[in-house]
Amino acid sequence: MKEQLAKIQAEALSAIAQAASPAALEELRVRCLGKKGELTAILKQMGRLSPQERPAMGQLANDVRAAIEEALERAKKDLHAKALEARLQAETVDVTIPGRAVETGRRHPMYIALDEIKDIFVGMGFDILDGPEVELAEYNFDRLNAEEGHPSRDWSDTFYFDADSRVMLRSQTSPMQVRAMDSRKPPIRIIAPGRVYRKDEVDATHSPMFHQVEGMVIDKGVTMADLKGTLNMMVEQLYGKGTVTRFRPHHFPFTEPSCEMDVQCHKCGGAGCATCKGEGWIELLGAGMIHPRVLEMAGIDPEVWSGWAFGMGLERTAMRRFRIADLRLIFENDMRFLEQF
């Protein structure tokens, strides 16, 4: 039995020294020291020994077990150290290699224009308001003096949610005029940017979803001259001194008198092109003096107070600001286009 124990120890230590992986070491441990291992099989023969021999053989078997366990633990540590060294070598970072440049985001051209518009009007004492995109006909039409039968209320022009045509995606930011008059007392100076929706076909200057900036002033002694002066100052600050504009008579149910303001086409300089549809001008906004009935419906006395309002297309403002020829570029998310800004 003594010779068997010595043989088990010698073979185990030799195999452990040659083991190349933790899995191989585990296999050796089970083979030598497991419940069905070689050392356990020897110990089961202890009953054949005389009482005098058993203590010595038992001590020898424990020494063999301890030697094998110690060799296993030492080999396991050595394998772990080698694996760690190999990993460190493989994952070495060369700190002299230039790092990758971090690309920062850019503001969208439309929002650059919006921020500039906000700065202009905040500098003139205006407040900025926000309102719902899902609107009631009461605010989108009724309180703006657009009665039943008005063309803008037709299903071919407006996105409705209900058969009664009372809930819709707002077709303009003008409802913010009414909401401002309901929540504030004159004098009032506000602008209200936001998304609006109309059943327009997509082309170089139209989209079924676009953005407007609503502006309104209510005070004593406000005139059309104040409106024109404010708008001309705004476009000169946006587009530069000497920007050419024109005001054309128009009709809106919530303003009287009404007008539209055009800006000379940035693409052709007024000669006529595809961007301006050959007219030489691009319509920028509609405006006018607030209709007395609109003031009365808000509980504001038109004999004491007067005001003006405008609704400006934000995309067209950005197109003129950055000389963009096609409105669709603003919505297509083409990085080649957006990275220019």
Sequence and secondary structure as in RCSB ss.txt:
>XXXX:A:sequence
MKEQLAKIQAEALSAIAQAASPAALEELRVRCLGKKGELTAILKQMGRLSPQERPAMGQLANDVRAAIEEALERA
KKDLHAKALEARLQAETVDVTIPGRAVETGRRHPMYIALDEIKDIFVGMGFDILDGPEVELAEYNFDRLNAEEGH
PSRDWSDTFYFDADSRVMLRSQTSPMQVRAMDSRKPPIRIIAPGRVYRKDEVDATHSPMFHQVEGMVIDKGVTMA
DLKGTLNMMVEQLYGKGTVTRFRPHHFPFTEPSCEMDVQCHKCGGAGCATCKGEGWIELLGAGMIHPRVLEMAGI
DPEVWSGWAFGMGLERTAMRRFRIADLRLIFENDMRFLEQF
>XXXX:A:secstr
 HHHHHHHHHHHHHHHHH  SHHHHHHHHHHHHSTTSHHHHHHTTGGGS TTTHHHHHHHHHHHHHHHHHHHHHH
HHHHHHHHHHHHHHHT   TTS           HHHHHHHHHHHHHHTTT EE    SEEEHHHHTGGGT  TT 
GGGSTTTS BSSTTS EEE S STHHHHHHHHH  SSEEEEEEEEEE     BTTB SEEEEEEEEEEETT  HH
HHHHHHHHHHHHHH TT  EEEEEEEETTEEEEEEEEEE TTTTTS  TTTTTSSEEEEEEEEEE HHHHHHTT 
 TTT EEEEEEEEHHHHHHHHHT S THHHHS  HHHHTT 
